[in-house]
Amino acid sequence: MKKYGIAIFIVTLFASIWILSSYTKSYTQNEVFSYLVKARGYKPPEIYSVETQIAKAPLISTQVIFKDEINASKVFL
């Protein structure tokens, strides 16, 4: 019975980490996009993509690619 409790704890822990990281990525992408549109004055059609990555260092970074400069990217830390 103790083995099942440990297994359930481990599965719950990994599921919680996955859900938290997915939420953090989505939240960060939305915040960067709204910052670019509201504070910096970019129009949504000018933005090609906004992608957030979770890594070791820096922990969270967001890469923005604009439509007029597809081969160049800007990283927001």
Buried (B, 14 or more C-beta within 10 A) or exposed (E): EEEEEEEEEEEEEEEEEEEEEEEBBEEBBEBBBEBBBEEEEBEEEEBEEBEBEEEEEEEBBBBBBBEEEEEEEEEBE
